[in-house]
Amino acid sequence: MIKVAVMGASGRMGKMLIEAVEAADDCTLHVTLDKGDDVRAGLAGADVMIDFTRPEATLAHLAVCADLGVKAVVGTTGFEEAQKAEIARFAERTAIVFAPNMSVGVNVVLKLLDMAARALNEGYDIEIVEAHHRMKVDAPSGTALQMGQVVAQAVGRDLKECAVYGREGVTGARDPSTIGFATVRGGDIIGDHTVLFAGIGERIEVSHKATNRTIYAQGSLRCARFLAGGKKKAGLFGMNDVLGFA
C-alpha cells in the first residue's frame, strides 16, 4: 500500500484527493494536512506527498519532503521561474512529479498539439483560450502556459519572446510570429482549454474540457504510483514520464 499524504486537505482539490485515495485499492491515507498543522510530523513515514496548494506553501512542504526522503506529486500552479528552479534543487534530494495539469486527457492533448504545430508551422495564427472558475488566482492557467510552451517549441519559437497576454485599443495587424493568450474567469468552470490554429480558409481547434475534478485526483494517484513503483530516489519528472511518452 502506498502511504499518501494530502496537503491542503480542506480545499476543493484536497477533498477530492482524499476521496480518491480512500477509494483506491493500492493506496492508504497516511495523513491530511492543512495550514497550521505540523508538516514535518505529519509527513514522517509517508511514501508520497500530493500538493495542490499555493507556490510558497508547496516550496515549504517540498523542503520537508527533501529532508525526510518523501516523494512528491506537485500540481500547484503559479510558480515564478526562480521557484521552479528551487523545485529542481529539491528534486536532487527526492523524486518529484511536477506538472501544471495532472489530467491524463490534457497530457494526451499536449502530444497532439506538438504534432499539429509541427504540421501547421507556416500560415497559421496560434491563439490559446482558457476558462476557469471565479476563484482561480493565477492567469493564464498553468495548463495554458504549458500548451503554449509545447507549441512554441514545436515551431521553433521562444514563448517568452512571442507570447501576447492581452490586447486593447489600436493594436495594429497581428504579428504572425506571436502566440496569443486569452483568459476567462467566471462561475464554477473547472477548466476549458482550446488552442486555435487559424489559417486562410480553415481553422483547426484542439480542445480539452474538464467536467469533474476527479480527473486531476486520478491523474495524481497515477503519478504517486509511478513514484512509489520506481527505484528512483531523486529526480524531477513530468506527466510524459508517468504516461511513458518521454
C-alpha positions, 0 to 999 in steps of 0.5 A: 500500500502506498502511504499518501499524504494530502496537503491542503486537505480542506480545499476543493482539490484536497477533498477530492484527493482524499476521496480518491485515495480512500477509494483506491485499492493500492493506496492508504491515507497516511495523513491530511494536512492543512495550514497550521498543522505540523508538516514535518510530523505529519509527513514522517513515514509517508511514501508520497506527498500530493500538493495542490496548494499555493507556490510558497506553501508547496516550496515549504512542504517540498523542503520537508519532503527533501529532508525526510526522503518523501516523494512528491506529486506537485500540481500547484500552479503559479510558480515564478521561474526562480521557484521552479528552479528551487523545485529542481534543487529539491528534486536532487534530494527526492523524486518529484512529479511536477506538472501544471495539469495532472489530467491524463486527457490534457497530457494526451492533448499536449502530444497532439498539439506538438504534432499539429504545430509541427504540421501547421508551422507556416500560415497559421495564427496560434491563439490559446483560450482558457476558462476557469472558475471565479476563484482561480488566482493565477492567469493564464492557467498553468495548463495554458502556459504549458500548451503554449510552451509545447507549441512554441517549441514545436515551431521553433519559437521562444514563448517568452519572446512571442507570447501576447497576454492581452490586447486593447485599443489600436493594436495594429495587424497581428504579428504572425510570429506571436502566440496569443493568450486569452483568459476567462474567469467566471462561475464554477468552470473547472477548466476549458482549454482550446488552442486555435490554429487559424489559417486562410480558409480553415481553422483547426481547434484542439480542445480539452474540457474538464467536467469533474475534478476527479480527473486531476485526483486520478491523474495524481494517484497515477503519478504517486504510483509511478513514484512509489513503483520506481527505484528512483530516489531523486529526480524531477519528472513530468506527466510524459514520464508517468504516461511513458511518452518521454 
